[in-house]
């Protein structure tokens, strides 16, 4: 089944994969808020039903949406959680911990 027919069946509340048109950004999950004859409106913008491309964007910076493949939503959630944990650890005040706590953490990591 081609993309056009897949997006024709999208309904309000469906979760789709958002592919940003900017390098360095990760895929995300969007929720369909409204569907018209030619567009799908999500919490991240408007997309053409025919192609999944963001409305009004040039072809070099256009974002896209698509129906998630099996396991894709879970994979995106896992990547987001990993990125959040890395960011949390990089901004954590490690000096506030006792030497014993730091040793415990070191032992967990090794």
N, C-alpha and C positions, 0 to 999 in steps of 0.2 A: 504494500500500500504506500503510495507516495505521500509526501509531507502535506500537500494541500488537503487530501482527504482525511488525514489524521487530525489536522487542526480544525476541520469542519465539524468534528464531533466534540470539540472542547466545550465544557460547561462551566458555569460559575462555580467557584470553589475548587476546581481542578488545580493541581500543582504541576507546574511545567518547569523545564530547565531554562534558565536565563544564561546566555552566552554573551559576555560583554564584548564590545567592539574595540576595547582599549587593551593594549598589551600590558601584561603584568597584573591583570585582575583575574580573579577566579570565577568559575561558573557559580551560579547561585540558584535558589529555588524561588519561583514567583507564584502567586496565587491569582487565579482568574477572578476578576471582580465584575466584569461585564463582557458580553459578547454581542457584536452587531453583525450585520450581513457581511461586512468586509474587514472588520477589525476585532482584535482580542485586546481588551483593556485589563492590565494587571496592576499590582501594587508598585510596579517599576516603570510603567509607561504603556504606550499603545503600540500594537504590532499588527502587521498585515496578515490576515488569515491565509492569503494565497502563498506567502513565502516565509512567514514567521519573522520577517525583518522589521526593525523598529520604524515607526511612521516618521517621515521627515528627515531621516538620517541619510547622509551620503553613503555610498557603498564602501568607503574605506573605514568609516568609524561606526557603522551600523551594529547594533546589538541584535541578537536573535533569540527566539524562544523555540523550543521543540518539546515533543512528548518525551518523557523520560524513558530510557531503556531500563530493563530489569536491573535493580540494584544501584542505579545511578543516583537517586535521591539520597540513599544511605551513604554513598561514597562522598557526595558533596557535603553532607552533614559532618562526616568524619573529618574531612579536610578542614572544614571551618572550625571544628573543635580543636584540632591539632594546632592550627594557626593561632587560635585564641590562647591556648595553653603556652605556646612558645612566647607569645607577646606578654602574657602574665608573668612568666618566669623571668623574662628579660627586664621587666620593670619592678620586680619584687625587691624589697629592701632586705637583702641577705645579711647585712650587718646587724639587723635587729635580732637575728637568731643566735642562740648560744652555740658554743663550739660543739657541744654534744649533739644538738639538733642538726648542725651542718654535717657532722660525721655520719649520723643516721641517713641523711639524704644522700651523701656520697656513697654509702654502702648500698643503698637502693639502686643507684644509677650504675654502679660497677657490676 
